[in-house]
Amino acid sequence: MKDYNVFVGKKIKEYREDIKLTQEQMAKELDIAPNHYGRIERGENSCTMANLIQICNILKVTPNDLVGGLVITKDDDLKLEIDRLTLEDKKTVLSFIKFLISNYK
């Protein structure tokens, strides 16, 4: 389990640094102690589902952005590309796929 925590913690840190937030600012947003937040980034502590969702919202990323590399399926390439789309673009892609399926049955 610790390896998962380290992987997720590193991803959180990367995204946090990308948007120029400090650990202290993140801890304040999450309403947790800065040292606890630091342990999450180092993989020493796991975070709760509630904190993970809040972290995603603060960083403007999806849970898949943080944990996606841990889940491997044969459809990963397609899922990764779809996850990068906006909600509106996902709807367009879904409509197109349905169109293709209906015309090639």
C-alpha positions in Angstrom: 0.0 0.0 0.0 2.9 2.4 0.8 4.0 2.3 -2.9 0.5 3.5 -3.9 0.7 6.3 -1.4 4.2 7.4 -2.7 2.9 7.3 -6.3 -0.2 9.4 -5.6 1.8 11.8 -3.3 4.3 12.5 -6.0 1.5 13.2 -8.5 -0.2 15.6 -6.0 3.1 17.4 -5.5 3.7 17.7 -9.2 0.3 19.2 -9.9 0.5 21.5 -6.8 3.9 22.8 -7.9 2.5 23.4 -11.4 -0.1 25.8 -10.1 2.4 27.4 -7.7 0.7 26.5 -4.4 2.7 25.8 -1.2 2.2 22.9 1.0 0.9 25.3 3.7 -1.7 26.7 1.3 -2.9 23.2 0.4 -3.1 22.2 4.0 -5.1 25.3 4.8 -7.5 24.6 1.9 -7.9 21.0 3.1 -8.3 22.2 6.7 -5.5 19.8 7.9 -2.2 20.4 9.6 0.7 21.3 7.2 2.8 18.4 8.5 0.0 16.0 7.8 -0.3 17.3 4.3 3.5 16.9 3.8 3.2 13.3 4.9 0.5 12.7 2.2 2.9 14.1 -0.5 5.7 12.0 0.7 3.5 8.9 0.7 3.9 8.4 4.5 0.1 8.8 4.9 -2.8 8.0 2.7 -5.5 10.6 2.3 -9.2 10.1 2.8 -11.5 9.9 -0.1 -13.0 13.2 0.9 -9.5 14.8 0.9 -8.6 13.2 -2.4 -11.7 14.7 -4.0 -11.0 18.1 -2.4 -7.3 17.9 -3.6 -8.6 17.2 -7.2 -10.9 20.2 -7.0 -8.1 22.5 -5.7 -5.7 21.2 -8.3 -8.3 21.1 -11.1 -7.5 17.5 -12.0 -9.4 14.3 -12.0 -8.9 11.4 -9.7 -7.6 9.5 -12.7 -4.9 12.1 -13.1 -3.6 11.1 -9.6 -4.2 7.4 -9.5 -4.7 6.5 -13.2 -1.1 5.1 -13.6 -1.9 2.5 -10.9 -4.8 1.0 -12.7 -4.0 -1.0 -15.8 -6.5 -2.3 -18.3 -6.3 -3.1 -22.0 -8.3 0.0 -22.8 -6.0 2.4 -21.0 -4.9 4.2 -24.1 -8.4 5.1 -25.1 -9.4 6.0 -21.6 -6.4 8.3 -21.1 -7.3 10.2 -24.3 -11.0 10.4 -23.4 -10.2 11.6 -19.9 -8.3 14.6 -21.3 -11.5 15.8 -23.1 -13.9 18.4 -21.8 -17.4 17.1 -20.8 -18.8 18.6 -24.0 -16.2 16.9 -26.2 -16.9 13.6 -24.4 -20.5 13.9 -25.3 -19.6 14.6 -29.0 -17.3 11.5 -29.0 -20.0 9.4 -27.5 -22.5 10.5 -30.1 -20.0 9.7 -32.8 -19.3 6.2 -31.4 -23.0 5.5 -31.2 -23.4 6.7 -34.8 -20.5 4.4 -36.0 -21.9 1.4 -34.1 -25.4 1.9 -35.5 -24.1 2.1 -39.1 -21.7 -0.8 -38.9 -23.9 -3.5 -37.3 
